[in-house]
């Protein structure tokens, strides 16, 4: 469990995710689309285990990339967000697990921040997009060729944008 100060403590038993199964693969994503990250573990010679996250608190932002000049899923892109003193980064990757695959949707937990002050996407070809004032608690899609953010399941948002090649 992340203590928020650079330290971690063992919390598997307290959160009900300890298991004696022979785990072979793990995938983490927001499977139930409620804004927090859930987990599936595949086991050798037994059923997979699905853990629904019911303890996450705070605001979040999920970002799906749509590449046009690069690959369609944005693999290799770097997403950075800033909200107050909180800065985070995710690299979109593929093939990052044995017998499993993580979601290509980048998930950011942002605590009490309801607005992401700055969101930057650096695409593999060097193109950069910067958006300002992005509301939290939603899944968005950023298209490499567009100056808008698309709400997944919703309307487009017009936000301040700068693009550099």
C-alpha positions as CSV (number, residue, x, y, z in Angstrom):
1,X,0.0,0.0,0.0
2,X,1.3,3.4,-1.0
3,X,1.7,5.7,2.1
4,X,2.0,8.8,-0.1
5,X,5.4,9.8,1.3
6,X,7.6,7.5,-0.8
7,X,7.0,4.5,1.5
8,X,5.0,1.4,1.1
9,X,3.6,-1.2,3.5
10,X,2.3,-4.8,2.9
11,X,-1.4,-4.6,2.7
12,X,-2.5,-7.7,0.8
13,X,-4.2,-9.5,3.7
14,X,-5.9,-6.3,4.9
15,X,-7.4,-5.7,1.5
16,X,-8.3,-9.3,0.7
17,X,-6.0,-9.9,-2.2
18,X,-3.6,-12.4,-0.5
19,X,-3.8,-15.8,-2.1
20,X,-2.1,-19.2,-2.1
21,X,-2.8,-19.6,-5.8
22,X,0.0,-20.3,-8.2
23,X,-0.3,-17.0,-10.0
24,X,0.9,-16.9,-13.6
25,X,-0.3,-13.6,-15.0
26,X,-1.8,-10.4,-13.8
27,X,-3.7,-7.6,-15.5
28,X,-4.8,-4.3,-14.0
29,X,-7.4,-2.0,-15.5
30,X,-10.7,-0.3,-14.6
31,X,-12.7,-3.4,-15.6
32,X,-15.9,-2.2,-14.0
33,X,-15.6,1.4,-15.3
34,X,-15.9,3.1,-11.9
35,X,-12.7,5.1,-11.9
36,X,-10.4,2.8,-10.0
37,X,-8.0,0.1,-11.0
38,X,-9.2,-3.6,-10.5
39,X,-7.0,-6.7,-10.9
40,X,-7.3,-10.2,-12.5
41,X,-4.8,-12.9,-11.7
42,X,-4.6,-16.1,-13.7
43,X,-3.5,-19.2,-11.9
44,X,-1.9,-22.5,-12.9
45,X,-4.5,-25.3,-12.8
46,X,-7.2,-23.2,-11.1
47,X,-9.6,-20.4,-11.8
48,X,-8.6,-16.9,-12.3
49,X,-9.2,-14.4,-9.5
50,X,-10.9,-11.1,-10.1
51,X,-10.4,-8.4,-7.5
52,X,-12.8,-5.4,-7.6
53,X,-11.3,-2.3,-6.1
54,X,-13.7,-1.0,-3.4
55,X,-11.3,1.0,-1.3
56,X,-9.9,3.6,-3.7
57,X,-10.7,7.2,-2.8
58,X,-10.1,10.6,-4.5
59,X,-10.2,12.0,-8.0
60,X,-8.8,10.3,-11.1
61,X,-8.3,10.7,-14.8
62,X,-8.1,8.0,-17.4
63,X,-6.5,8.8,-20.8
64,X,-6.8,6.7,-24.0
65,X,-4.6,7.7,-27.0
66,X,-5.6,7.4,-30.6
67,X,-2.5,7.5,-32.9
68,X,-2.8,8.5,-36.5
69,X,0.8,9.1,-37.7
70,X,2.2,6.7,-35.1
71,X,0.7,3.4,-34.1
72,X,-3.1,3.5,-33.4
73,X,-2.8,2.8,-29.6
74,X,-0.1,5.4,-28.9
75,X,2.4,2.7,-27.8
76,X,5.6,4.6,-26.9
77,X,3.9,7.8,-26.1
78,X,4.6,9.5,-22.8
79,X,1.7,11.2,-20.9
80,X,2.5,13.7,-18.1
81,X,0.1,15.5,-15.9
82,X,0.4,18.3,-13.4
83,X,-2.0,19.4,-10.7
84,X,-0.6,21.7,-8.1
85,X,2.6,20.0,-6.7
86,X,1.5,16.6,-8.0
87,X,3.3,15.5,-11.2
88,X,2.9,12.1,-12.7
89,X,4.0,10.3,-15.9
90,X,2.9,7.2,-17.7
91,X,4.4,5.5,-20.7
92,X,2.0,3.6,-23.0
93,X,3.5,0.2,-23.6
94,X,2.6,-3.2,-25.0
95,X,3.7,-6.7,-24.1
96,X,4.6,-5.8,-20.6
97,X,3.7,-9.0,-18.7
98,X,4.1,-12.7,-18.8
99,X,0.7,-14.4,-19.8
100,X,-1.0,-11.0,-19.4
101,X,-1.4,-7.5,-20.8
102,X,-2.1,-4.3,-19.0
103,X,-4.6,-1.8,-20.3
104,X,-3.3,0.9,-22.7
105,X,-5.6,3.4,-20.9
106,X,-3.4,5.5,-18.6
107,X,-4.9,5.8,-15.2
108,X,-3.9,8.7,-12.9
109,X,-5.0,9.0,-9.3
110,X,-4.9,12.7,-8.4
111,X,-6.2,12.8,-4.8
112,X,-8.4,15.8,-4.2
113,X,-7.6,17.7,-7.4
114,X,-10.7,18.1,-9.5
115,X,-8.8,19.9,-12.3
116,X,-5.7,18.7,-14.0
117,X,-3.8,22.0,-14.6
118,X,-1.7,20.6,-17.5
119,X,-1.7,17.4,-19.5
120,X,1.1,16.7,-22.0
121,X,1.3,13.9,-24.6
122,X,4.7,13.3,-26.2
123,X,4.1,11.0,-29.2
124,X,6.8,8.7,-30.5
125,X,7.4,10.8,-33.6
126,X,8.2,13.9,-31.4
127,X,4.9,15.7,-31.7
128,X,3.7,17.2,-28.4
129,X,0.2,18.2,-27.3
130,X,-0.5,20.2,-24.2
131,X,-4.0,20.7,-22.7
132,X,-4.8,22.9,-19.8
133,X,-7.7,22.8,-17.3
134,X,-8.8,19.2,-17.8
135,X,-11.6,18.1,-15.4
136,X,-10.9,15.0,-13.3
137,X,-13.1,11.9,-12.8
138,X,-13.6,11.0,-16.4
139,X,-12.1,8.9,-19.2
140,X,-10.9,10.9,-22.2
141,X,-9.5,10.1,-25.6
142,X,-6.8,12.2,-27.2
143,X,-6.4,12.0,-30.9
144,X,-2.9,12.7,-32.3
145,X,-4.4,14.8,-35.1
146,X,-7.0,16.8,-33.2
147,X,-7.0,19.8,-30.9
148,X,-9.8,18.6,-28.8
149,X,-10.3,16.0,-26.1
150,X,-13.1,13.5,-26.6
151,X,-14.9,12.3,-23.5
152,X,-15.3,8.5,-23.8
153,X,-19.0,8.1,-24.1
154,X,-19.6,11.9,-24.3
155,X,-19.1,15.1,-26.2
156,X,-15.9,16.9,-27.2
157,X,-14.3,19.4,-24.9
158,X,-12.5,22.5,-26.2
159,X,-9.5,23.2,-24.0
160,X,-6.4,25.3,-24.3
161,X,-4.0,23.4,-26.5
162,X,-0.5,23.9,-27.8
163,X,1.2,21.5,-30.3
164,X,4.8,21.3,-31.2
165,X,6.4,19.0,-33.7
